[in-house]
Amino acid sequence: MKKFIHLTIAMIFFVNVNAQLSFNNKVVSVSGWGSDTEPKNAQCVLTNNSAAQADSMISWSIVTFEIPTGWQFDFCDPYDCIVNLGANSSSTFKLKKGVSGPLKGQFFTKGIPGYATVKIRLAYANGAHNADTITLLAQGWATGLNTVKKQSVVSFFPNPAKDAITLKYETTNAIDVTVYNVLGAKVKSFTHSSNETTLNISDLEKGLYFIRFSDNGNVISKSFTKVE
């Protein structure tokens, strides 16, 4: 009987240790046109579930930093924003027990197309309990007047889609089209010609995807959502 009680207490302690910090979303992705002044904000909410008052100081550190050359990355905790960060950047902030607060990664793409992955480790500054990690993903598209005009005449339907999606874009040439996931990995490719092309997406996992192609030197990219 004593062994059973000890085992039960140990199991409760183990569960509590691993559930001190929680997030409404541990992987956040953003995308959009490049801009010098307007960032793409990847935001989630952190909750301090600890019952101990001593667990009020939380530290964060960048453990993965993969962004295109020329981009700028800032990170905001619930009380402060630190700018022009790089690999291994770190800081601390205060979040009382039972309180939630936003965490926001800001990607300034500055008109440079590309993909970024930033992983941030969060833990109690006093070393108590286990650490956890959030992943912030961003895609930036190059700007240009002609590109923007062409972008406006590209459409998908339905969107969101479950089994198939139709790309509608008028062209007189055959265009090679590529589909990427939020990590920037190519998952499909096909050729579009005439006005409409239907693509089977039933084999894709649910989530956000990007269709990209080049027409007369203009890179066109739009997103669609796959649902189950």
Backbone torsions as a table, in degrees:
resi	resn	phi	psi	omega
1	MET	NA	-40.6	179.1
2	LYS	-64.5	-39.1	178.7
3	LYS	-61.7	-40.8	-179.1
4	PHE	-64.7	-42.1	178.9
5	ILE	-63.4	-45.0	179.9
6	HIS	-62.2	-40.7	179.8
7	LEU	-64.8	-42.1	179.9
8	THR	-63.0	-44.2	178.8
9	ILE	-62.4	-41.2	180.0
10	ALA	-63.6	-39.1	180.0
11	MET	-67.1	-42.0	178.4
12	ILE	-62.1	-42.9	179.1
13	PHE	-62.6	-40.9	-179.5
14	PHE	-63.1	-43.3	179.8
15	VAL	-63.3	-43.7	-179.2
16	ASN	-64.4	-39.6	-178.8
17	VAL	-60.6	-38.2	-174.3
18	ASN	-89.7	3.6	-177.1
19	ALA	-125.9	23.7	-176.7
20	GLN	-73.0	-44.5	177.4
21	LEU	-106.1	131.8	178.0
22	SER	-134.5	156.2	-175.9
23	PHE	-133.0	143.5	175.9
24	ASN	-72.6	-20.2	176.9
25	ASN	-160.1	121.2	-177.4
26	LYS	-94.2	-9.9	174.8
27	VAL	-129.6	117.7	-177.5
28	VAL	-123.4	131.6	179.3
29	SER	-124.0	142.8	178.3
30	VAL	-137.2	158.4	178.6
31	SER	-156.4	164.1	177.4
32	GLY	159.2	-177.4	179.2
33	TRP	-69.6	150.1	178.3
34	GLY	-70.9	149.0	179.8
35	SER	-157.3	144.4	176.9
36	ASP	-77.8	-26.4	-170.5
37	THR	-112.8	-23.9	-176.3
38	GLU	-108.4	114.5	-178.8
39	PRO	-80.2	161.5	169.1
40	LYS	-96.6	117.9	-171.0
41	ASN	-98.4	116.9	174.6
42	ALA	-101.4	109.1	-170.1
43	GLN	-127.1	141.7	172.1
44	CYS	-137.9	176.8	-178.9
45	VAL	-120.4	128.6	178.6
46	LEU	-102.1	137.3	175.4
47	THR	-121.3	131.2	176.1
48	ASN	-91.4	103.8	-176.9
49	ASN	-90.7	3.8	-177.5
50	SER	-66.9	146.8	176.8
51	ALA	-94.7	-3.1	-176.4
52	ALA	-98.8	130.6	179.1
53	GLN	-63.3	-27.4	-178.9
54	ALA	-67.0	-20.6	-178.6
55	ASP	-90.3	53.8	-177.7
56	SER	-108.7	-14.8	177.3
57	MET	-100.6	125.6	-176.9
58	ILE	-120.4	135.0	178.7
59	SER	-107.1	150.7	174.3
60	TRP	-134.6	150.6	178.4
61	SER	-149.8	143.3	178.3
62	ILE	-81.3	121.5	-178.4
63	VAL	-107.4	-20.9	173.3
64	THR	-134.9	128.7	-177.4
65	PHE	-138.9	96.4	-178.9
66	GLU	-126.6	96.6	179.0
67	ILE	-133.3	152.7	179.5
68	PRO	-62.7	149.0	176.1
69	THR	-59.9	130.8	-179.2
70	GLY	102.9	-17.8	176.5
71	TRP	-76.1	159.8	173.2
72	GLN	-124.2	138.6	178.4
73	PHE	-124.0	126.4	173.5
74	ASP	-117.3	153.1	178.7
75	PHE	-131.6	131.5	-179.0
76	CYS	-116.1	124.9	170.3
77	ASP	-92.8	-175.4	-176.8
78	PRO	-61.1	-14.2	-174.2
79	TYR	-127.5	-11.5	-173.9
80	ASP	-155.3	155.6	174.2
81	CYS	-121.2	132.8	178.4
82	ILE	-114.9	131.3	-170.4
83	VAL	-106.5	162.8	175.9
84	ASN	53.2	54.5	-177.9
85	LEU	-85.5	163.2	177.1
86	GLY	-143.4	-169.7	179.3
87	ALA	-59.5	138.5	176.1
88	ASN	73.3	7.6	174.3
89	SER	-63.7	148.7	-177.0
90	SER	-155.2	162.5	176.5
91	SER	-167.9	-177.6	177.3
92	THR	-135.2	159.0	174.5
93	PHE	-151.0	164.5	-178.1
94	LYS	-103.6	131.6	175.9
95	LEU	-142.6	109.0	-175.1
96	LYS	-64.8	158.6	179.6
97	LYS	-59.1	137.3	179.1
98	GLY	79.1	4.5	-176.5
99	VAL	-107.0	146.3	176.3
100	SER	-110.9	153.6	178.6
101	GLY	-157.5	155.5	-177.4
102	PRO	-80.8	147.1	169.4
103	LEU	-121.3	128.6	-173.5
104	LYS	-135.9	123.3	171.3
105	GLY	-96.2	131.6	-178.4
106	GLN	-114.1	117.8	179.2
107	PHE	-103.6	118.3	172.8
108	PHE	-101.3	106.3	-174.8
109	THR	-83.8	-21.5	174.8
110	LYS	55.6	37.5	176.7
111	GLY	77.2	6.0	-178.0
112	ILE	-99.2	119.8	180.0
113	PRO	-72.2	152.3	177.4
114	GLY	156.3	-176.8	-178.8
115	TYR	-124.1	148.6	179.7
116	ALA	-136.1	145.5	173.8
117	THR	-133.5	121.4	176.6
118	VAL	-127.2	122.3	177.0
119	LYS	-109.8	132.9	-175.8
120	ILE	-123.4	127.2	179.7
121	ARG	-92.7	132.2	178.1
122	LEU	-122.5	138.3	-178.5
123	ALA	-156.6	164.2	174.2
124	TYR	-71.0	135.0	-176.7
125	ALA	-64.4	-25.1	179.8
126	ASN	-82.6	0.9	177.6
127	GLY	84.2	1.1	-179.9
128	ALA	-76.3	144.9	173.8
129	HIS	68.5	178.8	-176.8
130	ASN	-88.5	152.9	175.7
131	ALA	-85.4	164.7	176.5
132	ASP	-140.6	169.0	-174.3
133	THR	-134.7	139.3	171.2
134	ILE	-113.3	151.6	-179.7
135	THR	-120.7	126.1	-179.3
136	LEU	-113.7	122.7	-176.5
137	LEU	-117.7	143.0	179.7
138	ALA	-144.1	145.5	171.9
139	GLN	-127.7	132.1	177.3
140	GLY	-117.3	139.6	178.7
141	TRP	-109.4	144.3	178.0
142	ALA	-68.5	143.9	178.8
143	THR	-94.6	164.5	-179.3
144	GLY	165.0	137.2	-174.2
145	LEU	-60.5	-46.4	-178.0
146	ASN	-66.1	-37.9	178.0
147	THR	-63.1	-42.9	180.0
148	VAL	-63.0	-41.4	178.9
149	LYS	-62.2	-44.6	179.7
150	LYS	-67.7	-34.6	179.5
151	GLN	-58.7	-35.7	-175.3
152	SER	-70.5	-17.4	-178.5
153	VAL	-101.0	7.2	175.2
154	VAL	-94.7	133.8	178.4
155	SER	-144.4	155.6	175.0
156	PHE	-123.3	148.4	170.6
157	PHE	-154.3	142.8	-12.2
158	PRO	-73.4	166.5	176.9
159	ASN	-153.6	107.5	10.0
160	PRO	-68.5	160.6	-178.7
161	ALA	-135.6	155.5	-178.6
162	LYS	-107.4	-52.5	-173.4
163	ASP	-111.0	-33.7	-176.8
164	ALA	-151.2	153.4	177.3
165	ILE	-136.9	141.9	-177.7
166	THR	-109.6	125.0	175.8
167	LEU	-90.5	126.5	178.4
168	LYS	-115.6	114.9	-179.6
169	TYR	-161.2	121.2	-176.8
170	GLU	-77.8	128.4	179.1
171	THR	-153.9	151.5	177.2
172	THR	-99.3	-5.8	-178.9
173	ASN	-117.6	157.3	172.7
174	ALA	-76.9	129.6	-175.9
175	ILE	-119.3	131.3	174.9
176	ASP	-80.9	123.7	-176.0
177	VAL	-116.1	139.6	-179.0
178	THR	-123.5	141.2	177.5
179	VAL	-110.7	129.2	-179.9
180	TYR	-118.9	150.4	171.1
181	ASN	-89.2	-178.4	-175.6
182	VAL	-68.5	-15.8	177.5
183	LEU	-86.9	-2.9	-180.0
184	GLY	86.4	9.7	178.8
185	ALA	-87.9	137.3	178.6
186	LYS	-73.8	127.5	-178.3
187	VAL	-115.2	-20.5	178.8
188	LYS	-156.2	157.9	171.7
189	SER	-148.2	147.9	179.6
190	PHE	-158.0	171.2	179.6
191	THR	-109.4	129.1	179.3
192	HIS	-108.4	133.8	176.4
193	SER	-145.4	166.1	-179.2
194	SER	65.2	-127.4	-174.7
195	ASN	-114.5	-34.4	-175.5
196	GLU	-137.1	143.4	174.6
197	THR	-137.3	129.8	178.8
198	THR	-100.1	130.7	-176.7
199	LEU	-115.9	131.1	176.2
200	ASN	-78.6	120.9	179.8
201	ILE	-120.3	15.1	-176.5
202	SER	-63.0	-23.6	-177.8
203	ASP	-88.4	-4.3	179.5
204	LEU	-84.0	150.2	173.5
205	GLU	-75.2	155.3	180.0
206	LYS	-65.3	146.6	-179.6
207	GLY	147.7	-169.3	-177.2
208	LEU	-95.9	136.6	179.1
209	TYR	-133.3	160.6	-179.7
210	PHE	-126.7	131.5	174.0
211	ILE	-102.8	127.1	-178.4
212	ARG	-130.9	141.4	172.8
213	PHE	-155.8	165.4	-179.8
214	SER	-116.9	131.3	179.0
215	ASP	-129.6	111.1	-178.2
216	ASN	54.9	40.7	176.8
217	GLY	86.1	-5.3	179.3
218	ASN	-97.5	119.3	178.3
219	VAL	-81.8	123.4	-178.3
220	ILE	-116.2	131.1	-177.5
221	SER	-141.1	131.4	175.8
222	LYS	-141.1	157.0	-176.5
223	SER	-107.6	156.3	170.9
224	PHE	-143.5	161.7	-177.8
225	THR	-115.8	129.2	175.1
226	LYS	-96.3	128.5	178.5
227	VAL	-117.5	163.4	179.9
228	GLU	-90.5	NA	NA
